[in-house]
Amino acid sequence: MSALYTVFQPFNLFIIFLGCLIGILVGSMPGLSSIMGLSIMMPLTLKMQGESGVLMLLGVFCGAIYGGSITAILINTPGTANSAATTLDGYPMNLKGEAGRALGISTMASTFGGIFSSIMLFWISPLLSKVALNFGAPEYFALAIFGLSMVTSISAKNIVKGLIGAVLGLIMATIGIDSLTGQSRFTFGTVYLMGGIQMIPVLIALYAFAQGLINIENG
C-alpha cells in the first residue's frame, strides 16, 4: 500500500505523465530506442528524489515502447524494435483510411497489456528466476532451432523469401567478436562492428528502405 500511495501522489503522477510524453516522442522517431531515451533522461533524474526519478524513467520506457507503434502504423517504419509486428496490421489499416482506429487499438493494447503483464510478472517472476538459472546450452540450442522453424510457418506463402531472410539474419548475427574464441568476424577492421549489428538499425533498414522504394515506385 505504501508503494501505491507513493505512485498516486500528484507530483509523481505528473512525473509519470511527463515521462510518458517524452518517451512517446522518443519512440516515434525511427532510430531512437527506449534505451536511448533512458540514457538521455538519466542525468535529469539525478537531482530528483529516488521514487520520482524511477517513476519518470518507467514512464519514458513505457512511452517509448508505445511511441514506436505510431510510425509503424503511419509510415510502415517501426520506431522501436518492439513495434515491428505492428506494421503487419497497422499500416494496412492506415491505407484503408483507418489510421485513427489503428492508433486507438494500439493505445488500448499497450495500456492494458502493460498493466496485465506487470501483474503477471509480479506473481510469476520467482518461478521465472528459477527457470532462468537452469537455462543452459541445450536449452539455448533448442530455442534457436525453434526460432528457425518458425520461419516456415510465418513465411508459408513464400518459403524461399523466408529462407533467404533467415540466412541473411544468421549471417548478420555472426558479425562481431566471437564469444567463445574472441576472434573478430566480418568486422572489416572497424571497431564499430565489433559489438555486432544492433536490432534498431536492421529494422529501420528493412522497413524504411523498403517502404521508401515502394513510395518511389508509386510516385
C-alpha positions in Angstrom: 0.0 0.0 0.0 2.9 2.4 0.7 4.1 1.9 -2.9 0.6 2.7 -4.3 0.5 5.8 -2.0 3.8 6.9 -3.4 2.8 6.4 -7.1 -0.5 8.2 -6.8 0.9 11.4 -5.2 0.1 14.4 -7.5 3.7 15.3 -8.2 4.6 11.7 -9.0 1.6 11.3 -11.3 2.8 14.5 -13.2 6.3 13.0 -13.4 4.9 9.7 -14.9 2.8 11.7 -17.4 5.8 13.8 -18.4 8.0 10.7 -18.7 5.4 9.0 -20.9 5.1 12.1 -23.1 8.9 12.3 -23.6 9.0 8.5 -24.2 6.3 8.7 -26.9 8.3 11.5 -28.7 11.5 9.4 -28.5 9.8 6.2 -29.6 8.1 7.8 -32.6 11.5 8.8 -34.0 12.9 5.8 -36.0 16.4 5.1 -34.8 15.9 6.2 -31.2 15.1 3.2 -28.9 13.7 3.1 -25.4 17.2 2.5 -24.0 18.4 5.7 -25.7 15.5 7.6 -24.2 16.5 6.3 -20.7 20.1 7.3 -21.4 19.0 10.8 -22.3 16.8 11.3 -19.3 19.1 9.6 -16.8 21.2 12.7 -16.0 18.0 14.8 -15.4 16.7 12.3 -12.7 19.9 12.6 -10.6 18.6 15.7 -8.9 15.1 14.2 -8.2 14.1 12.1 -5.3 14.7 8.4 -5.8 11.0 7.4 -6.2 10.3 10.3 -8.6 13.3 9.5 -10.7 12.5 5.9 -11.1 8.9 6.7 -12.0 10.0 9.1 -14.7 12.3 6.5 -16.2 9.5 4.0 -16.1 7.3 6.5 -17.9 9.9 7.2 -20.6 10.4 3.4 -21.2 6.7 2.6 -21.5 6.0 5.7 -23.6 8.9 4.8 -26.0 7.6 1.3 -26.4 4.1 2.7 -27.4 5.5 5.6 -29.4 7.2 3.1 -31.8 3.8 1.9 -33.0 2.9 5.4 -34.2 5.4 5.4 -37.1 4.8 1.7 -37.6 1.1 2.5 -38.4 1.6 5.8 -40.3 4.7 5.2 -42.4 5.3 1.5 -42.1 8.5 2.1 -40.2 8.7 0.9 -36.5 10.1 3.5 -34.2 11.4 0.7 -31.9 12.1 -2.9 -32.3 9.1 -3.8 -30.1 6.7 -2.3 -32.7 7.9 -4.3 -35.7 4.9 -6.6 -35.6 2.6 -3.5 -35.6 3.4 -2.8 -39.3 1.8 -6.1 -40.3 -1.7 -4.9 -39.4 -1.4 -1.3 -38.5 -0.1 0.0 -41.8 -2.7 -1.8 -44.0 -5.4 -0.2 -41.8 -3.8 3.2 -42.4 -4.0 2.5 -46.2 -7.7 1.8 -45.8 -8.2 5.2 -44.0 -8.4 3.6 -40.5 -5.3 5.2 -39.1 -7.2 6.6 -36.1 -8.7 3.3 -35.3 -5.4 1.5 -35.6 -3.8 4.1 -33.2 -6.6 3.7 -30.8 -6.3 -0.1 -30.8 -2.5 0.2 -30.3 -3.1 2.6 -27.4 -5.6 0.3 -25.6 -3.4 -2.8 -26.3 -0.3 -1.1 -24.9 -2.2 0.2 -21.8 -4.0 -3.0 -20.8 -1.2 -5.2 -22.0 1.3 -3.3 -19.9 -0.9 -3.5 -16.8 -1.7 -7.2 -17.3 2.0 -8.1 -17.9 3.1 -6.1 -14.8 0.7 -8.0 -12.6 1.7 -11.4 -14.1 5.4 -10.5 -13.7 4.8 -9.7 -10.1 3.4 -13.3 -9.5 5.5 -15.3 -12.0 8.9 -13.7 -11.6 10.0 -16.0 -8.7 9.3 -19.0 -10.9 10.9 -17.5 -14.0 14.1 -16.8 -12.0 14.4 -20.5 -11.1 13.9 -21.4 -14.8 16.5 -18.8 -16.0 19.1 -20.2 -13.6 18.7 -23.7 -15.2 18.8 -22.4 -18.8 21.9 -23.8 -20.3 23.5 -24.6 -23.7 20.9 -27.3 -24.6 18.0 -25.0 -23.9 19.6 -22.2 -26.0 20.1 -24.6 -28.9 16.5 -25.8 -28.7 15.3 -22.2 -28.6 17.4 -21.3 -31.7 16.0 -24.3 -33.6 12.5 -23.3 -32.6 13.2 -19.8 -33.9 14.4 -21.1 -37.2 11.5 -23.5 -37.5 9.1 -20.6 -37.1 10.4 -19.2 -40.4 8.5 -21.8 -42.3 5.2 -21.1 -40.6 5.5 -17.3 -40.8 6.5 -17.3 -44.5 4.2 -20.1 -45.6 3.1 -18.2 -48.7 6.7 -17.8 -49.9 9.1 -20.1 -48.2 12.0 -19.1 -50.5 11.9 -15.5 -49.3 11.6 -16.7 -45.7 14.7 -18.9 -46.0 16.6 -16.1 -47.7 15.7 -13.8 -44.8 16.7 -16.4 -42.2 20.1 -16.9 -43.9 20.7 -13.2 -44.0 19.7 -12.9 -40.4 22.2 -15.7 -39.4 24.9 -14.0 -41.4 24.4 -10.7 -39.7 24.3 -12.4 -36.3 27.9 -13.7 -36.9 29.2 -10.1 -37.3 31.3 -9.1 -34.3 33.6 -10.7 -31.8 33.1 -14.4 -31.2 32.0 -15.0 -27.6 34.0 -18.3 -27.4 37.2 -17.6 -29.3 37.4 -13.8 -29.1 38.1 -13.6 -32.8 36.7 -10.8 -34.9 34.3 -11.9 -37.6 33.4 -9.8 -40.7 34.3 -6.5 -38.9 36.5 -5.4 -41.9 38.9 -3.7 -39.5 36.5 -1.3 -38.0 35.7 -1.1 -34.3 32.1 -0.1 -35.0 31.2 -3.7 -36.0 33.0 -5.4 -33.1 29.8 -5.3 -31.0 27.7 -6.7 -33.8 24.8 -5.2 -35.6 22.1 -3.8 -33.4 18.4 -4.6 -33.9 17.2 -1.0 -34.4 19.4 -0.2 -37.5 18.5 -3.5 -39.0 14.8 -2.9 -38.6 15.0 0.7 -39.9 16.9 -0.5 -42.9 14.5 -3.4 -43.5 11.2 -1.4 -43.2 12.1 2.2 -44.0 14.2 1.4 -47.1 11.7 -1.0 -48.5 8.8 1.5 -47.8 10.9 4.2 -49.5 11.3 2.1 -52.6 7.5 1.4 -52.7 6.7 5.1 -52.4 9.1 5.9 -55.2 7.5 3.2 -57.4 4.0 4.5 -56.7 5.1 8.0 -57.5 
